[in-house]
């Protein structure tokens, strides 16, 4: 794929993401979604995404562009175990669902071709934070021959990293006094195809 095609895909992805009004709600009754997306230290993909849909049918990709060659994101944490981002999205009160987990390698198109359809409900309450956890991607590798390895895909674990994530969010936003509700799905080792 040529560089202009890759640039077009990145620009299209940014346009689609910027049109995702479900995460830019500014009404006085807004609530907040807090989550993190991360990859283990030896996992390197272009991006990781949560495909979210509201009860009225609006949708958005919430993504972490880990190693995107055109627009890698500034990481909120990066240590010997993992790296990633923490987000706080403004949303209207109501019911939502993560309908897919997705990953993309460098240069793959958008929407990401590797998806795992899921049904993970969560709700947003007025003037409250809903915390859905850390979505941690791990590259599954196998030894092939002579020390060479092959990727067998990505698994996702969802972890409770509330203390870390709230500390990171609190550096840029005043969240003191806002009630936090955990709605963390029980996901361990889910393979994303």
N, C-alpha and C positions, 0 to 999 in steps of 0.2 A: 504494500500500500504506500503510495507516495506521501511526501510530507504535507502537501496541500490537502489531501484527503484526510489525513490525521488531524490537521488543524481545523478543518471543517467539522469533523466529528466532535472535537473538544468544544468548539464554539457552539455547536448545536446542543451539546449536553449542558453547557452553561446557560444557554437560553431556556432550555426545558426546565432546568433546576430553578432559574430565577422566576419562572412563571408559576412555580409551585406555591400558590397562595395559601394553601392549608397550613404552611409553616411561617407565614408572615402576618398573621392576624393581629390587628392592633386595637380591637374593641376594648372597652373598659372591663368587659367580663372575661377577658382572655385568661387562659391557663397556660401552663408551660410543660413541655416535654423535655426531659433531660436524659441523655444517653451518651455512651462513648462507643466508638468503633476503633478496633485495634487489630494489630497483627503481631504474632510472635516474632522474635528477633530475626529468625531465619526465613521468614515468609515475606516474599516480595512480589506483589502484584500491582497492576495499574490502579485498581480501585475496588472498593467494597461498598455495597449498597443495601439499604433497607427500602423495599417498595411498600409504601404506606398508602392506604386508601381510607377515606372518611366514610361515614354511614350514608352521606349523600352522593357518593361516587367520585369525589375529587381525589386526585392522587398526586404523590410526589416521590421522587427518589431522594433518599437521604444518604449521602455518600461521603466516603473518605478516600481522597485521591492520594494514595500513599506514594507511589512512584510514577505518577503520570509524567511523561516526558515534557509536556507543555505547561502543566500547571500543578506541580506537586504542592500539597498543603503544608503549611507550617504545623508541625506537630505540637500538641499540648503536653505530651510526655514521650520520652524516648530513653529507655534504659536497657539493661542486659536481658530483660525478659520480654518486653514488648514495646511497641510504639503506636501512637494513635492520636485521635482527636476527641474532644468532649464538646457536645453541643447542647444549647438550650434554645428550643424553638417556641415561638409564640403561636398558640393555636386556639381556635374557638372551642368552647366546651362541647363535649359530645363523645360519641363512640368512634373508635378507629380500629384498624387492623393492619398489621404487617402481613402482606400477602405473599412476599417472596424475599429471600436472601439471595444476593447476587455478587459475583466477583468478575473482574475482567483483567486479562493480562495486558501488557503493553501492546498498543496498537489494535486491540479488538474494538469492535464497533459499540455503539450505544443504541438501544439499551444493552446491558451486558448479556452475552450469550449464555453464560453459566448461571443458572437459576435453580433455586430449590423453592418450590411452591410450599407455603406454610399458611397457617391461620392462627395468628397471635393477636388476640384482642387486647386493647387497652382503652382507657377512658381519660379524658381531660376534664378537670373540674375548674370552675371559675376561680381565679386568683390562687391556685394551688400548683405545685410541681408534681408531675407524674414521672417517676424514675423507672425506666425499663431495663437498665443494666448496661454492662459492657459486652458488646458483641465482638468476640475475639476469634480471629481467623488463624488457622494453623495449616501450613502446607504439609500434606502427607507425602513422604518420600520413601522410596524403596531403593535398596542397593541393587544395582543391575550387574555390574561386572567391573573388576579392577578399580574399585573405589568410586565408580561413576554412579550417580543416582538419577532416578526419574521421578517426576512429580505424579502423584496419583490423584491430585485434586486437593480441595480445601475442606476442612471441617470447621464448624463454628461452635463455640461454647459461649453461653451467656453467664456472666459472673456479676456478683454484687460488689461493685467498686464505688459505692455511694460516697464514702468518706473522701476518696481521692477526687472523684468527679465534682463533688460540691465544692471542694477546696479550689479546684481549677476554675470553675464557673465564678466563684466568689471573688476572684482576682479582677474580673472585668464587669461584674454586675452585682448590684446590691440585692441579695436574696434573703437577708435576715428577716425573720418573722413570717416567711412564706412556708406554709405547711407542705410537707413532702410525703407522698404516698408511693410505696414501692409496688410495682406491678411487673416483677421480673419473671420472664418465662423460664421454665425448667428445660433448658436445652444444653445437652452435652454431646459433643462428637457428631453433630448433624452434618452430613456430607452435602456440599453444594455442587451440583452437577454443572 
